[in-house]
Amino acid sequence: MPFRSVKQRKYLFANKPKLAKKWAKKYGTKVKK
């Protein structure tokens, strides 16, 4: 499940950095529209 919004991405990097890094590796940091 890729990042759905910039807010979600910021929230994840702030609160769940391990998950955010995993997603960034798998899906890239681009927000899916």
C-alpha positions, 0 to 999 in steps of 0.5 A, spaced: 500 500 500 503 506 497 503 513 500 496 516 499 498 523 501 503 527 503 500 528 510 500 520 511 507 520 509 509 525 514 505 522 519 509 515 518 516 518 517 514 521 524 511 515 528 513 509 524 520 510 521 521 503 520 514 502 516 515 508 512 522 506 510 520 499 508 514 502 503 519 508 501 523 502 498 518 498 495 513 503 492 518 509 492 516 516 496 512 518 490 505 519 493 500 515 489 493 519 487 
